[in-house]
Amino acid sequence: MLKLAGIIRTSVVIAMVLTLASCSAQYRNHGYVPTDAELQQIIVGKDTKQTVAELVGRPSAEGVLSENEWFYVESRFRHYTYNDPEEIEREVLVISFDNSERVANIERFGMEDGRVIALSRRVTSSSVRDTTFLRQLLGNLGNITPDQFGQTP
């Protein structure tokens, strides 16, 4: 009997530990940003796209409007139980190149530097105001002139 109580107690403790472990947050990292030590090897005005690719690797994204910018993006997400993943950290490194493909600038941005930009909007505004169908129908009566009757299109 004493042995059975010990097995039950151990099983309950294991179940509680597993339950608590499943409720803890999990963290995942996405992307890559070169370290400061790697960036120290890049010389502004001297290094080219080729040498930057050899030193720190190719970026995860390039400029959309201009091919003279490389973007390295790294994010950290927190996954907690059944909730949607939440981005808790983001770092963006931008390496800009001049027209001769030499490094012109190196900038680092964090989440606090970001702002929301609407890239596209898919909202169609209606020209119909807050009027009923009957009001719209009767409102068109004054727009028809007698010379429009009898005309063929």
N, C-alpha and C positions, 0 to 999 in steps of 0.2 A: 504494500500500500504506500509506503514511504517513497519507494522508487517511482511509482506512478505519479505521485504528486510532484516529484522533482522533474520528471519529463514534461508534465503539463506546465509547470512554472517556466521551464526553459523554452518551451514552445511559445508561450505567451510573450516572454521577453523578446524572442527572435521576431515574432509578428509585430510587436510594438516598434522595434528598431527598424524593421523594413518599412512600416507605415510612415514613420518619421522621416526616413531617408527619401521616400518617394515624394514627400511634400517639400523637400528642400529645393532651392533654386539651382538650375544648371546653367552654366555659362558657355557660350560658344563664340569663337573668334572667326571672322571672315575677312579675307583680303590680306594685303601685305603693304607695309610702308617701310622703306629703308630706315635703318637706325642712324643716329647722329654720327656714329663712327664711320659708317659707309658713306654718308653725305660729305664728310670732311675730305674724302678723296676726290670729290668733284670740284673742279676749279672753274668758277664763273668766268666766261669770256674765252676759255681755252678748250674745254671739253666739248665734244660733239655728241649727237644722238647715238652714234656708234659706240663711243667710249662710255657713255652713261649706261647704255644697255649692257656693256661688258662688266661695268663696276657694280651696278645695283639691280640689273635685270630690266626687262621690258615692263611697261606699266599695265595696270588693269584696264585703263581707258585712255583714249587720246582725245584732244579737243574736237568738238563737234563742228564749230565754225572755222577753226584754224588747226592745221596739223602741227602747229608749233608749240603745243602744250601737252605735257604728259601728266596724267593724274594717277597717283597711287592712293588707294582708299583702303582703310582698315576699320572694321566695326566690331564691337563687342555686344552681344545680345544676351539677355537674361530670359530663360525659359522657366516659368513657374507654373506648375501643375497644368491645369486646363486653360490658362489664360494665353492670349496671343504673345508671341515673343516681343520683348521690349528692347529697343536699342538704347544702351546706357552710355556708350562711348563711341565716338567717331573721330577719326583723324584723316585729313586729306593733305597730301603732299603734292604740290604743283611745281613741275620743272618746266620753265618757259624757255624757248629757243628763239634766236633772232632769225633773220632771213637766210643767213649763211649756215644755219643749223648748229650754232654754237650756243652753249648755255647762257641765257640772259638773266635768269632769276630763279631762285628756289624759295618757295613759300610753304608754310605749314599752317593748316587751319584745323580747328577743333569744332565740336558740336556747338559751342557757345558762339562761334563766328558765323554759323550758318543762318540762312533765312529761307523761307518758303517762297519759291517762284513757280507760278503757274505756267507750265510749258504749253499747254493747250487747254482750251475750254470747250466742252461739248454741251453748251446750253443754248437752246433756241428760244428766243423771246417771242411771245405771241403778240400779234398786232390786235388781237381781240381784247377789248377792255371788259370791265365788269358789267356787261349788258346781257340781256336775255335775247333769245332768238327772235322773238317778236319785235323787240326794239330795234334790232339790227335790220330786220326786213322792212319795217316802216321807215327807218332812217334813210334807206336807199331811194324812197319814192321821190324825194326832192332832187335827186341827182340825175333823173331821167328827164330829158327835154322832149317836146312833141316832135321835133324833126328827126329824132332817133327812131321813131316808130315807122315801120314800113321799109326800112333799109335792110338790104340783104348783106350779110357779111362777105 
